[in-house]
Amino acid sequence: MTYSADHRDARAGPCGRRRPYPGTTNGSVNVHPSQAVSRVRGNLALTALFFATFVLGSTELVIVGVLDLIAADTGVTVSAAGALVTAYALGLSIGGPVLTALTIRVQRQTLLWASMLVFLLATVAMVATASFELLLAARVVAGSLHGVFIAAAFATLGSLVPADRMGQAISVVIGGIAVSTAMGVPVGTMVGRTLGWRGSFIMIAGVGVVVLVGLLLLMPKVAANQALGLRSQARSAFAPRVLIMLAIGMLLLGGQFTVFTYITPFLLEVTGISGAQVSGFLLAYGVATAIGTFVGGWAADRDASRTLLTANVVLLLSLGLLYLTGTVPAVVAVALLAWGLVGFGLVPALQYRVATLAGPARDLAASLPASAVNAGIAAGALLGGWTLASNGLSAVVVAGLLMCLAGLPLTWLTAQWGTPSTDSGPTTNIPVGTTH
């Protein structure tokens, strides 16, 4: 199996000419010309995936803005209602990979629309139930389907775009979630505050129905990976180098959410700005996050490992600036913008590297970065809460900075995997995807 940090270098042949990816011809998916997806069809399919992940991200996060309303309606405390956030994250982190493994031989297009359909049914169940326990169960189911949809979406990308646009295609899929954070969640929260919390989920489900139709009409048929059994795929998907990449995702996202979970009280109490100004600061951060995701996809296509290393360094500088100058609003704004640009901009590179290192198990491995990221987010939120209770808000920033610092040796290490190396056997040609 071939490992490479910089796929452009890995494809460099004599005189600097690039070789195509294994399983590709001239950098595109190796399929019969009559079966290849046209650029227009591929872009339309990517658009459908973008709006699908927008729906997924909105459903996951809008609950934060209406948590008190749900608590009052279901007769639980706000802290108990917070379990709804945890339930979704656990479903995504654990249920997503399990469902992906169980459906590994299902045609990817079928899996996409089927998982979106059941996801929407779970969302409707949230609206229909008056029981907190059933609402909790519906969130676990929705989170699990979120995970399997993301994995299936990434598995189709090799059939939609040429290999040298893979990072950008990954950023489109992830971009739907980033834009949902910047736009979908605030709008959904406003609807929930006006029409009741169920109104938020009804609106999201309505958009989801349109997205489901788009998936049915626009997605090409993509065969599942039949080359390896589940055991063989698991062996490649959980190889040491893949696990190192997942550890990077956990540390870098965990470090960010150690701080971000408590960024509002930090801005209010340490920076000393008003509540209205906090909204402006967070909106700027959200917009920077959305832009950074797409820039990160572009950067991943050029050098995924260098993108991760650069993002790690910028995160350290941004959090360090936040700690040292947290009382200066203008400098804090700059730190948040820089943080936003790289914070999720590193995710396309992370996803790209995991798929590359997993080789023939890329379909199974596609669900793992989301699991690692959500595990890191959960751990970061817990670390931030513990640090806040014992040492205060400024110490929370230090804790997040140290978590990101722990990731730096790993991002540096993976950046050294710059040339292909062959394991004991010959290099395996790995098709990116197969269309029908």
C-alpha positions in Angstrom: 0.0 0.0 0.0 1.3 3.5 -0.8 1.3 6.3 1.7 1.9 9.9 0.8 1.5 13.2 2.5 1.6 15.4 -0.6 -0.3 13.7 -3.3 1.2 16.0 -5.9 4.7 14.8 -5.0 3.5 11.2 -4.8 2.3 11.5 -8.4 5.5 13.1 -9.7 7.1 11.0 -12.3 10.2 11.5 -14.4 11.0 15.2 -15.3 8.4 16.3 -12.8 5.4 15.0 -14.6 2.6 13.9 -12.3 1.3 10.3 -12.4 -2.4 9.8 -11.9 -3.8 8.4 -8.7 -4.0 4.6 -8.4 -7.2 3.6 -10.1 -7.4 6.8 -12.1 -6.6 7.9 -15.6 -5.0 11.3 -16.1 -6.1 12.2 -12.6 -9.7 11.3 -13.0 -11.7 8.3 -12.0 -10.9 5.2 -14.1 -14.3 4.4 -15.6 -15.4 3.8 -19.1 -15.9 7.1 -21.0 -19.6 6.4 -21.5 -20.0 5.9 -17.8 -18.1 8.9 -16.5 -20.0 11.6 -14.8 -20.0 14.9 -16.7 -18.6 18.0 -15.0 -22.1 19.6 -14.9 -23.7 16.5 -13.4 -20.9 16.2 -10.9 -21.3 19.8 -9.8 -25.1 19.4 -9.5 -24.5 16.3 -7.3 -22.1 18.2 -5.2 -24.7 21.0 -4.7 -27.2 18.4 -3.5 -24.6 17.0 -1.0 -23.9 20.6 0.2 -27.5 21.3 1.0 -27.9 17.8 2.5 -25.1 18.5 5.0 -26.6 21.9 5.6 -29.7 20.2 6.8 -27.7 17.7 8.9 -25.7 20.5 10.6 -28.7 22.6 11.2 -30.6 19.7 12.9 -27.6 19.0 15.1 -26.8 22.5 16.3 -30.1 24.5 16.2 -31.2 22.7 19.4 -28.6 24.8 21.4 -30.6 27.9 20.6 -33.9 26.5 21.8 -32.7 24.2 24.6 -34.5 26.2 27.3 -37.8 26.0 25.4 -37.5 22.2 25.0 -36.7 21.9 28.8 -39.8 23.9 29.7 -42.0 21.9 27.3 -40.8 18.5 28.3 -40.6 19.2 32.0 -36.9 18.8 32.6 -34.1 21.1 33.7 -32.0 22.9 31.1 -29.0 20.9 32.3 -30.9 17.7 31.7 -32.0 18.9 28.3 -28.3 19.3 27.4 -28.2 15.5 27.1 -30.0 16.0 23.8 -26.7 17.5 22.4 -24.7 14.7 23.9 -27.1 12.1 22.5 -26.7 13.4 18.9 -22.9 13.5 19.3 -22.8 9.9 20.6 -25.0 8.7 17.8 -22.7 10.3 15.3 -19.5 9.1 16.9 -20.5 5.5 17.6 -23.6 4.8 15.6 -22.2 6.4 12.4 -19.2 4.0 12.0 -21.4 1.0 13.1 -24.0 1.7 10.5 -21.3 2.4 7.9 -19.8 -1.0 8.6 -23.2 -2.7 8.4 -24.0 -1.0 5.1 -20.6 -1.3 3.5 -21.9 -3.3 0.5 -24.9 -1.1 -0.2 -24.8 1.0 -3.3 -23.7 4.5 -2.2 -26.5 6.4 -4.0 -29.1 4.2 -2.4 -27.5 4.6 1.0 -27.5 8.4 0.6 -31.2 8.8 -0.1 -32.2 6.1 2.3 -30.2 7.6 5.2 -31.6 11.0 4.5 -35.1 9.7 4.4 -34.8 7.9 7.8 -33.0 11.0 9.1 -36.0 13.1 8.2 -38.4 10.6 9.8 -36.3 10.9 13.0 -36.6 14.7 12.8 -40.4 14.4 12.4 -40.4 12.1 15.5 -38.7 14.9 17.5 -41.5 17.2 16.5 -44.3 14.7 17.2 -43.3 13.4 20.6 -44.0 14.9 23.9 -41.7 12.5 25.8 -38.2 13.6 26.6 -37.1 10.0 26.5 -38.4 9.5 23.0 -36.9 12.8 21.9 -33.5 11.6 23.3 -33.8 8.4 21.3 -34.7 10.2 18.1 -31.6 12.4 18.6 -29.4 9.3 18.9 -30.9 7.8 15.7 -30.6 11.1 13.8 -26.9 11.4 14.9 -26.2 7.9 13.7 -27.7 8.6 10.3 -25.8 11.8 10.1 -22.6 9.8 10.4 -23.5 7.2 7.8 -24.7 9.9 5.3 -21.3 11.7 5.6 -19.4 8.5 5.0 -21.5 7.7 2.0 -21.1 11.2 0.6 -17.3 11.1 0.9 -17.3 7.7 -0.8 -19.1 9.1 -3.9 -16.7 12.0 -4.4 -14.2 10.0 -6.4 -17.0 9.4 -9.0 -18.0 13.1 -9.2 -14.8 15.0 -9.6 -11.2 14.5 -10.9 -8.7 13.5 -8.3 -7.0 16.9 -8.3 -10.3 18.5 -7.1 -10.9 16.0 -4.3 -10.0 18.4 -1.5 -12.3 21.0 -2.9 -15.1 18.4 -3.2 -14.6 17.4 0.4 -14.8 21.1 1.4 -18.2 21.4 -0.3 -19.6 18.5 1.7 -18.1 19.9 5.0 -19.0 23.4 3.9 -22.7 22.6 4.2 -22.2 22.0 8.0 -20.0 25.2 8.3 -22.6 27.3 6.6 -25.3 25.8 8.8 -23.3 27.0 11.8 -23.1 30.5 10.4 -26.6 30.8 8.9 -28.9 27.9 9.5 -28.5 27.8 13.3 -29.2 31.6 13.8 -32.2 31.5 11.5 -33.5 28.3 13.0 -33.1 29.8 16.5 -35.1 32.9 15.5 -37.9 30.7 14.1 -37.9 28.6 17.2 -38.1 31.7 19.4 -41.0 33.0 17.3 -43.0 29.9 16.5 -41.9 27.5 19.2 -39.0 25.0 19.2 -40.9 22.5 17.0 -41.1 25.2 14.3 -37.3 25.1 13.9 -37.4 21.4 13.2 -40.4 21.6 10.9 -38.6 24.2 8.8 -35.5 22.1 8.6 -37.5 19.0 7.7 -39.2 20.9 4.9 -35.8 21.9 3.4 -34.8 18.3 3.9 -37.6 17.0 1.7 -36.4 19.2 -1.1 -32.9 17.9 -0.6 -34.1 14.3 -0.7 -35.7 14.9 -4.1 -32.4 16.5 -5.3 -30.5 13.4 -4.1 -32.8 11.1 -5.9 -32.6 13.1 -9.2 -29.0 14.2 -9.2 -26.8 11.5 -7.6 -25.2 9.0 -10.0 -25.1 5.3 -9.1 -21.9 4.5 -7.3 -21.2 0.9 -6.4 -20.1 -0.1 -3.0 -16.6 -1.3 -2.4 -16.8 -5.1 -3.1 -13.1 -5.7 -3.2 -12.5 -6.4 0.5 -14.6 -8.0 3.3 -15.4 -6.0 6.4 -12.5 -7.6 8.4 -10.0 -6.6 5.8 -11.4 -3.1 5.5 -11.3 -2.7 9.3 -7.6 -3.7 9.3 -6.8 -0.9 6.8 -9.2 1.6 8.3 -7.7 1.3 11.8 -4.0 1.1 10.6 -1.6 3.0 12.9 -1.1 5.9 10.5 -4.9 6.3 10.2 -5.2 6.3 14.0 -2.6 9.0 14.2 -4.6 11.2 11.8 -7.7 10.6 13.9 -5.8 11.6 17.1 -4.8 14.9 15.3 -8.5 15.6 14.6 -9.5 14.8 18.2 -6.8 17.1 19.7 -7.2 20.1 17.3 -11.0 20.1 17.5 -11.0 19.3 21.2 -8.6 22.1 21.9 -10.8 24.6 20.0 -14.1 23.5 21.7 -12.4 23.6 25.1 -12.4 27.4 24.5 -15.3 27.9 22.1 -17.8 26.3 24.5 -17.2 29.1 26.9 -16.3 31.9 24.4 -19.4 33.9 25.2 -18.7 34.4 28.9 -15.0 35.0 28.0 -16.1 37.9 25.6 -18.5 39.3 28.2 -16.3 39.0 31.3 -12.7 39.2 30.1 -12.9 41.2 26.9 -15.7 43.3 28.5 -18.0 43.8 25.4 -21.8 44.0 25.4 -24.2 41.2 24.5 -25.0 42.8 21.2 -21.3 43.0 20.4 -20.8 39.4 21.3 -23.3 38.4 18.5 -21.3 40.5 16.0 -18.0 38.8 17.1 -19.5 35.3 16.8 -21.1 36.1 13.4 -17.7 37.2 12.1 -16.2 34.0 13.5 -18.9 31.9 11.8 -18.4 33.6 8.4 -14.6 33.1 8.7 -15.3 29.4 9.5 -17.4 29.0 6.4 -14.8 30.7 4.2 -12.0 28.8 5.8 -13.6 25.5 5.0 -13.6 26.2 1.3 -10.1 27.6 1.4 -9.0 24.6 3.3 -10.3 22.3 0.5 -8.3 24.3 -2.0 -5.2 24.0 0.2 -5.7 20.3 0.7 -5.6 19.7 -3.0 -2.1 21.2 -3.0 -0.6 19.7 0.1 -2.9 18.2 2.8 -0.2 17.6 5.3 1.2 21.1 5.1 -2.3 22.4 5.5 -2.8 20.5 8.7 0.6 21.7 10.1 -0.1 25.3 9.1 -3.5 25.2 10.7 -2.1 23.8 13.9 0.4 26.6 14.1 -2.1 29.3 13.4 -4.5 27.9 16.0 -1.7 28.1 18.6 -0.9 31.7 17.7 -4.6 32.6 17.7 -5.3 31.1 21.1 -2.1 32.5 22.5 -3.2 36.0 21.3 -6.6 35.5 22.9 -5.0 34.6 26.2 -2.4 37.4 26.2 -4.6 40.2 24.8 -8.1 39.0 25.8 -8.9 42.4 27.3 -8.4 44.3 23.9 -11.5 43.9 21.8 -9.8 44.8 18.4 -7.1 42.2 18.9 -9.6 39.6 20.1 -11.6 40.1 16.9 -8.4 39.5 14.8 -7.7 36.3 16.8 -11.2 35.0 16.3 -11.1 35.7 12.6 -7.7 33.8 12.2 -9.1 31.0 14.4 -12.2 30.8 12.3 -10.3 30.6 9.0 -8.2 27.6 10.1 -10.4 26.0 12.7 -12.6 24.0 10.3 -10.4 24.8 7.3 -8.2 21.9 8.5 -11.1 19.4 8.3 -11.0 18.8 4.5 -7.2 18.0 4.8 -7.9 15.7 7.7 -10.6 13.8 5.8 -8.4 13.7 2.7 -5.4 12.2 4.6 -7.6 9.6 6.4 -9.0 8.4 3.0 -5.5 8.3 1.5 -4.0 6.4 4.3 -6.9 4.0 4.6 -6.4 2.9 1.0 -8.9 0.2 0.0 -10.9 0.8 3.2 -11.6 4.4 2.4 -15.4 3.8 2.4 -15.3 2.5 6.0 -12.7 5.1 7.1 -14.8 8.0 5.7 -17.0 8.0 8.8 -14.0 8.0 11.2 -12.9 11.6 11.1 -16.4 12.8 12.0 -16.4 10.4 14.9 -12.9 11.6 16.0 -13.9 15.2 15.7 -17.1 14.8 17.7 -15.2 12.8 20.4 -12.7 15.7 20.6 -15.5 18.2 20.8 -17.1 16.3 23.7 -13.8 15.9 25.5 -12.9 19.6 24.9 -16.2 20.7 26.4 -15.7 18.6 29.5 -12.1 19.8 29.9 -13.3 23.4 29.5 -16.0 23.0 32.1 -13.6 21.4 34.6 -11.0 24.1 34.0 -13.6 26.9 34.3 -14.9 25.6 37.6 -11.4 25.3 39.1 -9.3 28.0 37.6 -11.5 30.6 35.7 -12.0 31.8 32.1 -8.4 32.7 31.2 -7.3 29.2 32.3 -9.8 27.7 29.8 -7.9 29.3 27.0 -4.7 27.9 28.3 -6.2 24.4 28.5 -7.4 24.6 24.8 -4.0 25.9 23.8 -2.2 23.0 25.5 -4.5 20.5 23.8 -3.7 22.0 20.4 0.0 22.1 21.3 -0.2 18.3 22.0 -1.3 17.9 18.4 1.7 19.8 16.9 4.3 16.9 17.1 1.8 14.6 15.3 1.0 17.1 12.5 4.8 17.6 12.1 5.3 13.9 12.0 2.6 13.3 9.4 4.1 16.1 7.3 7.3 14.0 7.0 5.4 11.2 5.2 6.1 13.1 2.0 7.3 10.3 -0.3 5.5 7.1 -1.1 6.7 4.0 0.7 5.8 0.4 -0.2 4.9 -2.1 2.5 5.9 -5.7 2.2 3.7 -6.3 -0.8 3.5 -4.5 -4.2 1.7 -1.2 -4.5 -2.1 -1.7 -4.6 -4.1 0.1 -7.3 -7.1 1.5 -5.5 -10.0 2.7 -7.5 -11.6 5.9 -6.1 -15.1 4.9 -7.2 -17.1 3.1 -9.8 -20.1 4.5 -11.6 -22.8 2.6 -13.3 
